[in-house]
Amino acid sequence: MSSPHTQPRVWIEIDLSAIRANYEQVVAFKAPEARCLAVVKADGYGLGGEALAKALAQAGCDAFGVTTVAQGAALRRGGIQGLILVMGPTKPDEWSEALATELTLAVSELTMLQELEEFCAAQHGEEPALSRTLDIHLEIETGLGRTGLFPEDLRAAMPVLLSLRCLKITGIYTHFAQAERKRGRKYSQRQFRQFCSAVDFLKENGIEPGLRHVCNSPAFLTFPEFHLDMVRIGTLLIGQLPASHLGGRLKLRDPWTAKAKILQVRRVPAGKRVGYNGLYRTRTDTQLAVIGLGYADGFAVEPRLVPKGVFDLAKIIIKNIFLLCNIPWHSGSDNIFIGGHRVRVAGKVGMELTVLDVGQIDCTTDQDAMIPLRRTSAGSRLQRVYFDGEECLFPPCVEDAADKFVE
């Protein structure tokens, strides 16, 4: 933690009013009868899970999705009420905390269904604080190939489902695998039909499945007819579109701005080699600026992505050829701005220091550089500075337009 009035080298500004505005856009677009579950997994996609959930709760959201029991329990300790659905697989050593914090667990395999019922039954009478029914949502596997009960498993599970005493089925859902793809409509529609068949099977056997939900962010935009009883929204709330072709349907605001202070500036001549292995060489007389940010902080750390087609593969190959030949290449994911001017990384990104070629722009030490830092890659040690519109919130807080940082 920084001491009072100590300015960090790198920080992330998060505007909570933008998150609430995005939520309001989602609410206006969804089917009137559908509830909105805000997905705040992975520490709120790097924005801070508790801060994100509180901002959304202020906007009226009363349902949240996480991946682990630990994430859900942290939200409860932070004062978040309403439904908190743990969508990832859980183990017996996590179930006591789930009971104590009144989380809703996803059941994605037959063995878990039986074991969880037995576990909850064993708590009754032994620990009064845990003597309560545990809500569960049944996850149905229809084509993602990750977790979930296969539709045919429901027949085998029927004796257990009909005999539940300590578990209460309050929902049923599935995950779409190709909803963000233009050519994925038929696949998603096939998944939806399988899901509906599973729901009908339960009802025919006297089991009310509760909340039906299938839509993630791309499916929410693509298939309004699939909104059902609830939609699960994550990336849209943080101002990101799941695919470029889905733009224009919502007016999203980006709540995230990563900034780094310039630590040093110096002039160098044309032909100067920069960085490890001398891979970068200046083309003209220029200025080099150093920022205290590197791959240890998540900068220039990209996930391993599979090209979505031949055109996407060609772009990746061409970009790397340009970079190898020291030819400037800019895309929306690697733009760095100083004083409104776009600049580029000079050479390889270091662990904690990165060099920028800033050309002839007016550039001085202590000036801010705006950095394209991925939300989920941004290191947890980087300070998150929360704003509500123009108002700075604590913790931490910024005064005088980020010129003074205090705890």
C-alpha positions in Angstrom: 0.0 0.0 0.0 1.2 3.5 -0.7 1.8 6.0 2.1 -0.3 9.2 2.2 0.4 11.6 -0.7 2.6 9.0 -2.5 1.8 8.7 -6.1 1.8 5.2 -7.6 3.6 4.6 -10.9 0.6 2.7 -12.3 -3.1 2.8 -11.4 -6.5 1.9 -12.8 -9.4 4.4 -12.7 -12.9 2.8 -12.5 -16.1 4.8 -13.0 -18.9 3.1 -11.1 -21.5 5.4 -12.7 -20.6 3.9 -16.1 -21.3 0.4 -14.8 -24.7 1.4 -13.5 -25.4 3.1 -16.9 -24.5 -0.1 -18.7 -26.8 -2.1 -16.3 -29.7 0.3 -17.1 -29.1 -0.3 -20.9 -29.3 -4.1 -20.3 -32.5 -3.7 -18.2 -34.1 -1.6 -21.0 -33.2 -4.3 -23.6 -34.1 -7.4 -21.8 -37.6 -9.0 -21.9 -39.8 -7.3 -19.2 -40.3 -10.6 -17.3 -36.7 -11.6 -17.3 -34.5 -11.1 -14.2 -30.9 -9.9 -14.7 -28.1 -11.8 -13.0 -24.9 -9.8 -13.0 -21.8 -12.0 -13.5 -19.0 -10.6 -11.3 -16.6 -13.5 -11.4 -12.8 -13.2 -11.6 -12.9 -10.3 -9.1 -15.5 -8.5 -11.2 -13.4 -9.0 -14.4 -10.6 -7.1 -12.7 -12.7 -4.1 -11.6 -13.2 -5.4 -8.1 -15.9 -7.9 -7.4 -17.3 -6.3 -4.3 -17.2 -2.7 -5.8 -18.8 -3.9 -9.0 -21.6 -5.8 -7.1 -22.3 -2.8 -4.8 -22.6 -0.4 -7.8 -25.0 -2.8 -9.5 -27.0 -3.3 -6.3 -27.5 0.4 -6.1 -28.9 0.3 -9.6 -31.4 -2.4 -8.5 -29.7 -5.6 -9.4 -30.5 -8.4 -6.9 -28.8 -11.5 -8.5 -25.1 -12.1 -9.0 -23.1 -14.9 -10.5 -19.6 -16.1 -9.4 -17.4 -19.1 -10.1 -16.3 -20.2 -6.6 -17.8 -20.4 -3.1 -14.9 -18.1 -1.9 -16.0 -15.4 -4.4 -19.7 -15.7 -3.3 -18.8 -15.6 0.4 -16.7 -12.5 -0.1 -19.7 -10.7 -1.6 -21.9 -11.7 1.4 -19.3 -10.4 3.8 -19.3 -7.2 1.8 -23.1 -6.8 2.4 -24.4 -8.1 -0.9 -28.0 -9.5 -0.6 -30.2 -11.5 -2.9 -29.3 -14.4 -5.1 -25.6 -15.3 -5.4 -25.2 -18.3 -7.8 -21.9 -20.2 -7.7 -21.7 -21.5 -11.3 -18.4 -23.4 -11.1 -18.0 -27.0 -9.7 -17.7 -27.2 -5.9 -16.3 -29.7 -3.5 -17.5 -31.0 -0.1 -15.0 -28.9 1.9 -16.7 -25.8 0.5 -20.2 -26.7 1.2 -20.3 -25.6 4.9 -19.4 -22.0 3.9 -22.0 -22.1 1.1 -24.6 -23.1 3.6 -23.5 -20.5 6.2 -23.5 -17.7 3.6 -26.7 -18.8 1.9 -25.2 -19.2 -1.6 -27.0 -21.1 -4.4 -24.9 -23.9 -5.9 -24.9 -25.2 -9.4 -25.2 -29.0 -9.6 -23.4 -30.3 -12.7 -22.9 -34.0 -12.0 -25.0 -36.9 -10.6 -22.6 -37.8 -7.8 -22.6 -34.2 -6.5 -26.4 -34.2 -6.3 -26.5 -37.2 -4.0 -23.5 -36.2 -1.9 -24.7 -32.7 -1.4 -28.1 -33.9 -0.3 -26.5 -36.3 2.2 -24.1 -33.5 3.4 -27.0 -31.1 4.1 -29.0 -33.7 5.8 -26.1 -34.4 8.1 -26.0 -30.8 9.2 -29.5 -30.7 10.5 -29.6 -31.0 14.3 -25.8 -30.9 14.6 -25.2 -27.2 13.8 -28.4 -25.1 14.1 -26.8 -22.3 12.2 -26.4 -24.6 9.2 -29.9 -26.2 9.5 -31.4 -24.7 6.4 -32.4 -25.8 2.9 -29.7 -25.2 0.3 -30.9 -23.8 -3.0 -29.5 -25.3 -6.2 -29.6 -24.7 -9.9 -29.3 -27.7 -12.2 -26.8 -27.1 -15.0 -27.6 -28.9 -18.2 -24.9 -29.8 -20.7 -26.1 -29.1 -24.3 -23.0 -28.4 -26.3 -20.3 -26.4 -24.5 -18.6 -29.6 -23.4 -17.4 -28.3 -20.0 -19.7 -29.1 -17.1 -23.3 -30.0 -16.6 -25.7 -32.9 -16.5 -26.4 -34.5 -19.8 -30.1 -34.5 -20.6 -30.1 -38.3 -20.5 -28.7 -38.1 -16.9 -31.9 -36.6 -15.7 -33.7 -39.9 -16.1 -31.1 -41.6 -13.9 -31.3 -38.8 -11.4 -35.0 -38.8 -11.1 -35.2 -41.0 -8.0 -32.8 -38.6 -6.2 -34.5 -35.5 -7.5 -37.9 -36.7 -6.3 -36.6 -37.5 -2.9 -34.8 -34.3 -2.1 -35.4 -32.9 1.4 -32.5 -30.6 2.1 -31.9 -29.3 -1.4 -34.4 -27.0 -3.2 -34.3 -26.7 -7.0 -34.7 -23.0 -7.7 -33.3 -22.8 -11.2 -32.0 -24.6 -14.3 -29.6 -23.4 -17.0 -27.2 -24.1 -19.7 -24.2 -22.4 -21.4 -24.2 -21.4 -25.1 -20.9 -22.2 -26.9 -21.2 -20.2 -30.1 -23.6 -17.4 -29.4 -21.0 -14.7 -30.3 -20.4 -16.2 -33.8 -22.4 -15.1 -36.8 -22.4 -18.6 -38.0 -23.4 -20.0 -34.6 -27.1 -19.4 -34.7 -28.1 -23.0 -35.6 -25.8 -24.4 -33.0 -27.3 -22.2 -30.3 -30.8 -22.9 -31.4 -30.0 -26.7 -31.2 -28.7 -26.1 -27.7 -31.8 -24.2 -26.7 -34.1 -27.0 -28.0 -32.2 -29.6 -25.9 -32.5 -27.4 -22.9 -36.2 -27.0 -23.3 -36.6 -30.7 -23.7 -34.8 -31.2 -20.3 -37.1 -28.6 -18.7 -40.2 -30.3 -20.1 -38.9 -33.7 -18.9 -38.6 -32.4 -15.3 -42.1 -30.8 -15.4 -43.6 -34.0 -16.8 -42.2 -35.9 -13.8 -43.6 -33.4 -11.3 -40.5 -31.3 -10.7 -40.7 -27.5 -11.0 -37.3 -26.3 -12.3 -37.6 -22.7 -11.1 -35.7 -20.0 -12.9 -34.8 -20.9 -16.5 -31.7 -19.1 -17.8 -29.6 -19.7 -20.9 -28.4 -16.3 -22.2 -24.9 -15.0 -21.7 -24.0 -11.6 -23.0 -23.8 -12.5 -26.8 -26.9 -14.6 -26.6 -28.7 -11.8 -24.8 -28.2 -9.5 -27.8 -28.7 -12.1 -30.5 -31.7 -14.1 -29.2 -34.2 -11.9 -27.3 -36.6 -14.8 -27.5 -34.3 -16.8 -25.3 -34.4 -14.4 -22.3 -36.8 -16.7 -20.4 -36.8 -16.0 -16.6 -33.3 -14.7 -16.2 -30.3 -13.5 -18.3 -26.7 -13.7 -17.2 -24.7 -10.6 -18.1 -21.0 -10.0 -17.6 -19.0 -8.3 -20.3 -21.7 -5.9 -21.3 -21.8 -4.5 -17.8 -18.1 -3.6 -17.9 -18.6 -1.9 -21.3 -17.3 -4.6 -23.6 -19.0 -6.1 -26.6 -18.6 -9.9 -26.9 -18.2 -9.5 -30.7 -17.8 -6.5 -32.9 -20.8 -7.4 -35.1 -23.1 -7.1 -32.0 -22.4 -3.3 -31.8 -25.1 -0.7 -32.0 -27.7 -2.4 -29.9 -26.6 -0.9 -26.6 -24.9 2.4 -25.8 -22.2 1.1 -23.5 -19.7 3.2 -21.5 -16.2 2.0 -20.7 -15.6 2.3 -16.9 -11.9 1.3 -17.1 -8.9 3.5 -17.7 -5.4 2.3 -16.9 -2.7 4.9 -16.5 1.1 4.9 -15.9 3.4 7.8 -15.0 6.3 8.5 -17.3 9.5 8.0 -15.3 12.1 9.1 -17.8 12.4 10.8 -21.2 15.4 11.1 -23.4 16.3 12.0 -27.0 18.0 9.4 -29.1 19.2 9.5 -32.8 17.9 7.5 -35.7 19.2 3.9 -35.8 19.3 3.5 -32.0 18.6 -0.1 -30.9 16.3 -0.4 -27.9 15.5 -3.2 -25.5 16.4 -6.8 -25.2 18.0 -8.4 -28.2 17.9 -5.0 -30.0 14.8 -6.0 -31.8 13.6 -2.4 -32.1 15.5 0.3 -33.9 14.5 3.9 -34.1 13.6 5.1 -37.7 14.2 8.8 -37.0 15.6 11.1 -34.3 13.0 10.6 -31.6 12.3 10.5 -27.8 12.1 7.4 -25.7 9.9 7.4 -22.6 10.1 4.8 -19.8 7.0 3.7 -17.8 7.0 1.5 -14.7 4.8 -1.2 -16.1 5.5 -4.6 -17.6 4.3 -8.1 -18.1 4.5 -8.7 -14.3 1.5 -6.3 -14.1 -0.3 -8.0 -17.0 0.7 -5.6 -19.7 1.1 -7.2 -23.2 0.0 -10.5 -21.7 -2.5 -11.9 -24.1 -4.6 -15.1 -23.8 -3.9 -17.9 -26.2 -6.6 -17.4 -28.8 -7.7 -19.7 -31.6 -8.2 -17.7 -34.9 -11.9 -17.5 -35.7 -11.3 -18.0 -39.4 -8.8 -17.6 -42.2 -9.1 -13.8 -42.2 -8.4 -13.7 -38.5 -5.4 -15.9 -38.9 -4.1 -13.7 -41.7 -4.4 -10.6 -39.5 -2.3 -12.3 -36.8 0.4 -13.4 -39.2 0.6 -10.0 -40.9 0.7 -8.1 -37.6 3.7 -10.2 -36.4 5.5 -9.8 -39.7 5.1 -6.0 -39.4 6.4 -6.1 -35.8 9.4 -8.2 -36.8 10.3 -5.8 -39.6 9.9 -2.8 -37.2 7.0 -1.4 -39.2 4.4 0.5 -37.1 1.2 -1.5 -36.4 -1.7 -0.3 -34.4 -4.9 -2.0 -33.4 -7.6 -1.3 -30.9 -6.0 -3.6 -28.4 -2.5 -2.0 -28.3 -3.1 1.7 -28.5 -1.1 3.8 -26.0 -1.9 7.5 -25.7 0.1 10.4 -24.1 -1.6 13.8 -24.2 -4.0 12.6 -26.9 -1.2 11.3 -29.1 -0.9 7.7 -30.0 2.6 6.2 -29.3 4.0 2.7 -29.6 6.1 0.3 -27.5 9.7 0.3 -28.5 11.0 -3.3 -28.4 10.1 -6.0 -26.0 8.0 -5.3 -22.9 10.0 -5.8 -19.8 9.0 -7.3 -16.5 8.4 -4.0 -14.7 9.7 -1.4 -17.2 8.6 -0.6 -20.7 10.0 1.8 -23.3 7.8 3.9 -25.5 8.8 5.7 -28.7 6.9 9.0 -28.4 8.3 10.8 -31.4 8.4 14.5 -31.1 5.4 15.1 -29.0 5.6 17.3 -25.9 6.4 14.7 -23.3 7.8 15.1 -19.7 8.3 13.0 -16.7 5.3 12.6 -14.4 3.0 12.9 -17.4 0.3 10.2 -17.7 0.2 7.6 -20.3 -3.1 5.8 -21.0 -2.4 2.1 -21.3 -4.5 -0.7 -23.0 -4.4 -3.1 -20.0 -6.6 -6.1 -20.2 -9.1 -6.1 -17.3 -8.6 -9.8 -16.3 -4.8 -9.6 -16.8 -4.2 -6.5 -14.8 -2.2 -7.4 -11.7 -4.0 -7.3 -8.4 -1.2 -5.2 -6.9 -2.2 -2.3 -9.2 -4.3 0.2 -7.3 -7.9 0.5 -8.3 -9.1 4.1 -8.0 -12.9 4.4 -7.9 -15.0 7.3 -9.2 -18.7 7.9 -9.3 -18.9 10.2 -12.2 -16.6 13.1 -11.3 -16.6 12.2 -7.6 -13.7 10.2 -6.3 -14.5 7.4 -3.8 -12.5 5.7 -1.1 -10.5 3.4 -1.2 -8.2 4.5 -2.6 -8.9 8.2 -3.4 -7.5 10.7 -5.9 -7.4 14.4 -5.4 -6.8 17.2 -7.9 -7.3 15.1 -11.1 -5.0 12.2 -10.0 -2.2 14.5 -8.9 -2.3 13.4 -5.3 -3.0 9.9 -4.1 -4.0 9.1 -0.5 -5.2 6.1 1.3 
